[in-house]
Amino acid sequence: MAPVNRVYAAQLAGLPVFGPDGESIGKVRDLVVGLRLDQLPPRVLGLVVELATRRRVFVPMLRVTAIEPNAVTLGSGSVNMRRFHQRPNEVLVLGQLFDARAWLAETGTRVTVVDAAMEPTRTRDWVLARLAIREPRGRLGLARRRSPLRVVPWDEVAGLGLTDLTGQPQGAGQLLMLFDTMRAVDVAATLRDLPLKRRHEVADAMDDERLADVLEELPEEDQKELVGYLADERAADILEAMNPDDAADLLSELAPAEQNRLLELMHPDESEPVKRLLEYSADTAGGLMTPEPVVLTPDATVAEALAHIRNPDLTTALASMVFVCRPPSATPTGRYVGCVHFQRLLREPPAELVAAAADTDLPALRPSASLAEVTRYFAAYNLACAPVVDAEDHLVGAVTVDDVLDHLLPEGWRETGLHDVGTEPSEEDERA
């Protein structure tokens, strides 16, 4: 195979990383470069690799033995398994360089960086040798036409020093394009690693639905910081787009005055279920539940039930079960009849009524049930979703197994990830 002599950062993003024996290591999430005081191309120090445990680690370029269109391969040698932390002289190519505004050194023409290419040197180092740039729209009267992409050597572009990148507004178009291919939990992890200013720029550029999904995956402190940054009206819109139980969890961490202010700005139809959840302690079934499970009346058919659980917006856990209740079907519902697991639905004739297939013997959780009781319940009945019914026999919500796990894991698990079993950290990461 011919040696690779130019690799673009956007092509590297998300590529799987394999060890010397073909074992899966993780995925590339960014490139780390060390900026220089002169105009020479900066050295590529290494890759930020996200392990299967969500931990992000630094992998020096000297450990990379092959870069192919569909994978990156590492050679033998130790790698520091501590969580990656950016150093003062370092820049993240995807996180900070993409969408940076600069100018051509010779003409002074304003440009935006949309990609960057690294090339190997004779000493086995890699340098960020070229930049893909685009001039702003509207030059020479072409207000609506997109200007062509150009690839130029690094030293032809000025305004990309460390102080430039940390002080100027950037926009987030290219970064959001990369985020489109990533799950919300992966976007959240990337967002956490960005400098605060850059994180805010990305949040400003995201649409409300996407930001709501990402916000649900952030640790509590990062959620609070981001909500505090957003204007109250937009923060309320984001809360409306979140799952009610996640919105309630976030609001419960805020000061009462801020909590009440945001609830008042939310639409009443969206704030009402959140207010009901806030009445329960966070470590009870009522505090864990979502008020929006799949609820059907007894005269609904199996075909209708299957159509409801095909909704792509439902989580896997919520789609695993439908609940049969007397009208009204919005929580708190009429009298709770029973539940039907989706596997049972698959075995029944489409025209059969769901009431005939409902499990009426499965006990329901009470809103006051403790986390320990909820955990034992899930273990005993092997469920992914469970009904929560009040003393008047009304379905008030459903608890899903992912919310139970979220509360059982150690505090701060989103920040630290899970430690790699049998891996010793290396003190040297070759970033000097």
N, C-alpha and C positions, 0 to 999 in steps of 0.2 A: 504494500500500500504506500502511495506517495505521501511524503510528510506534509502535514498541515502547515500552511504558511500564513493564513489569515483566518481569524475566527471573530465573528460579530457577537457582541454581548447578547443581543436579542435572541440569537440562535441557541445560545447556551442556556438561557433561562428555562428551567424546568426539566432539563435533560437528566436521565437517570445516571447515577454514579455507581460503578462496580469496583470491587476490590481485585487484587491480582489473581485470585482463584475464581473470579466470576460471581462472587457473592454480592448481593445487592447492599449498597451502603446508604443511599438516599437520593436526593435531587439537588441540582444546582439552583440556588436562589439568588446569587449575586456574585459580582467580582469585586475584589478589594485592590485598589491601586494606591501607591504612595506618591503624592504630588511633590514636584520639585520646585526649587526657587527659580531655575532657568526655564527656557522654552523647550528643553528636550522632552521627548515623550516620557510619561510617568511609567514606572515599573509596575507590572501586575504582580502583586504579592501572593495572591491565592484566590481560592473560591470560598464562598459561604455555602456550605452544604447542609441541607436539612435532613436529619436522620429520620428513620421510621418513627421514632419516639417524639418527633416534633422539635427536638433540640437542634439548634443551629451551631455548627462548629466551623472553625477555620481550617482549610486544607491548603498547605503551601503549594505553589505551582511546581516545585521540584518533585512533589509526590505524584503529579499527573504524568502518566506515561503515554496516553493516547486520547485524542479528542476526535470523535467521529460524529457524523450527522445525527446519530440517534443515541449516543452514549458517551460518557467520560469514564476512562479507566485509570485507577490508581495503582502505583507500584507498591512494593513492600516498604515498610518503615512505619515508625510511630507517628501518630497524629494527636494533637492536643484535643481531648474530648470535653474540655470545659466549654461552657456556652460562649459563643462568639461575642466579643465586645469590641466595638470600633475604637481605634486609637485616634488621638488628636490630628495626626498628619495624614490620616487615611480618608479615602473617599469611596463610597459605594457607587459603582458605575450605574446600575439600574436604579438604585434608590435616590441618588443625588445628581448624577451627571445627565441622565435622560431629562429632556425638556429644559435644560439649563439654557439661559440666554447669554449669548456672547457676541463677538463681532470679528470680522475678518481683519487680520492685522494690517494688511496692505491697503485696503480700501475703506475700512471702518464700517462696512455694511453689517447691519444687525442680522444675526442668524440664531436659530434654535437647534440644539443638539438632539437628534432623534435616534442615534445609535453610535456605537464605538467599536472599532476593530482592534484586536490585539494580534501582534506578530512576534514570532520567536527571534532571538538574537543569536549570535555565534556562541555566546557564553551560556546558552540554554535558558536564559532569562526570557520573559515575555514582556513586551512593552505595549502601551496603548498608542499605537502608531498613527491611526487614522480615525477621523470622525465623519459620520454621516450628518449633514446639516441641511437645513431648509431655511430659506429667507422668509420673512413675514409676508402674509397675504397683503394684497392691495398695492404692491409696488407697480409703478408705471401704469396706473389706472386699471390694472387687472384685479379688481376688488374681490371677485368671487372665485377666481381660479386659484388652484393650489400650486404654489411654486414648486419647481422640480427639486428632487433630492440630489445633493452633491456629496461626493466623498473627497475629503481633502486631508493632507497631512496634519498632524497635531499642531505643529509649530505655525501653521497658517491661521490659527484661531486664537484670539486673545480673550481674556476675561474669564478664565477657568481656574484661577488660583483658589486656594482654600478659603480665603476671606470672601472671594466673589461668590462661591457656591453656598456659603453659609449666610450671606447677607442679602442676596437678591431673591425676589419672587421667581418661581420657576414655572408654574403650571404643572399639569400632570397627565397630559394626553398619552404619551408613550407608555408611561407606567400603568395607566388604566387599561391600555390595550393588552398588556401582559397579564394584568389581573383578571381579564375576561376568561382566561383559560384555567384559572385557579379556583379551588374551593374557598369558601368564605373563611374557613379556619386557617388556610394557608395564607390568605391575604392578611388576616389579622396578625399572624406571626411576622409577616414582612413589615406590616405597618409599625409594629412594636419596635423593630430594629432601626427604623428611620429616625433621623434627628427630628426634634419636636416641630420645628418650622416646616419641614418637608411633610411630616405627618398631617399637619393642619392643611397644607396645600392640597394634598390628596383627598382629605375629607371634604374640602370645599368643592372639589371637582366631581366627586362621586354622586350618583343619584341617590335619592332617599332610600329606596328599597335595598339597594346594594349595601349602602352604609349601615342600614339596620341589621342586615345579615352579618356583616363583619363585626359590628359592635357587640352582637350577642356572643361572639367568640373571644372577645378581649377579656383580660382579667379586670376585676372590679376597679382597681385604681386607675387603669387606663380608660375604662368606660367613663368614670367620673371626670377625669381630666378632659376627655374629648367633649362630653356633654357640656362641661363648663366653658369650653372654648366656643361652642356653637351659639349662635343667636337663639334666644328663647323660642322664637316662633319655629325655627328649623329643628331645634331639639325636640319640640313637641311633635312635629311631623315625623321625626325619626322614631320616637316612642310609639306613635300610632302604627308605624310600619313593622315594629317588632312584635314577636309573639307576646301575648299579654303576660305570661308568667315571667318571661325575661325582662319585660319592661317593669314589672312590679319588683323584681329582684334589684334592678338598677335604681329605681326610685327609692327603695327602702334604704339605700346607702347614702342618699342625699340628705342635707339638712331639711327639717320640716318646711321652712319657708320656701326653699327652692322646689321641693317636692310638690307643694300645693300650687305654686305658681305654674309649673309645667302641666299639672293635671287640669288646671283651669283653662289652659291654652289648647288642650286636646279636645277633639270632637267628643261630645257626650257619649255617643255610641261606642267610642274607642276607650274612653277613660273609665266608664262604668265597670267593666269586668276587671280592670286593673285595680280600681279602688276596692272591689270585693276581695281580691287576692291579698291586698295590703292589710286586710283585717286579720289575717292568719299569721302565725309565727312561721318564719322561713324554714324551720326544721320539722314541719308537720305536713301531712298529706295535703291540707288546704294551701299551705305555702308553696308546695312543690308542684301542684297540679296546673294544668292548662284549662281554661274555661271553654275551649273550642275543640272538643273531640268530635268525631263523626256521630251524629245523633239522628236516628230515623224513627218514624212512628210505626206502630205495629202493622199497619196496612201496606207498608213499603215492601217491594219485592226484592228477592235476592239479586236480580239484575240491576236494580236501582242501587243497592248496597255496593255492588262491585264497581259500578260507575263512580260512586262517591270516593271509594278508596283508590281509584286510579288517578285522582287529583295529584298532579306533580308537585303541588305546593305542600302537600302533607309530608311530614317526616315518616320514615320507615316504621317507627314505633307507633305513631298515631294511626297509620294506615293498617296496622295489624288487627284492629278490632273496631267493630261498630257497636253502638249502644242503642237499645230499643227502649223508648220512653213514650208515655202518653203526651199529647200536646200540652204546652208549647214545647218545641224541640230546641229552643235556645236555653242555655243554662241560666238560672236553675230551671230545669225542665218540669214537666208533669211527672206523674208517678213512674218510677224506674221499673221496667219490666225485666230486663236481662241484657246480656251481651252476646255477640256472635264473633268468633275468631275468623279471620279471613280464610283459613284453611277449610273451615266448615262451610263457608260460602261457596268455595270452589267445588264442594261435593254435592251441593243441593241443586235441584232444577231451577233455572232462571226465573220461572214464574212463581216459585214457592214464596210465601210470605216470610219475612224475617222473623216475625213473632213465633212461627213454628220451629224455627231453627235456634232460637235464643236459649242460651244457658241461663236458667233461672236459679240454679243452685250455687253458683259461684258467689261467695261472700263479697261484699263491697267494703271499701275502706271508708272510715269516717273522716271528716275534715280535721279532727283533732288528733288523729293517729300520729304517733311519733315517728321519727326517721327510722328508729330501730324496728318498730312494728311494720312500717312500709317495706323495709328491706327483707324482713322475714316473710312477709306476704309474697313478694316477688319470687323469693327463693322457693317457697312452698308450692306455688302454683305455676312456676316456669312461664311467666308472662313477660311481655314487652310493654304492655299498657294495662292499666287497671282503673276501674270505676271508683269515683268518690261520691258517696251518697249521704245526704244530711239526715237528720232525725225524722223529717217529714217524708222521707223516701223520694226526694227529688235528686236527680243527678246534678251535681254542681261543677263537675269537672272530671279530668282523668290525669293520672300520674303516669309518666313514661319512664322507662328504665334508665334512659340517658340522664334525666334530671336527678334520679336517685344516685347514680354514679358520680355525678358532678358534686353532690354534697358529701359523698363518702370519701372521695379522694382528699389527700392532704391539702390544706390551705396553700394557695400559691402554685398549684400544680400546673396551671397554664403558663406561668413564667418559667418554671424550671424544667418542665418535661419529665420524662422518666429516665433514670440513669441506665446506661448500657451495662448489662450484666457481664462481668468478666473483663471489662476494658479499663486499663489503668491510664490515667491522664499523663500526658507528656508535658514537662515543664517548658520545653522549647518548641515554639511554633514557627520559627524562621521568618519572623516579620521584621527583624531588625533592618 
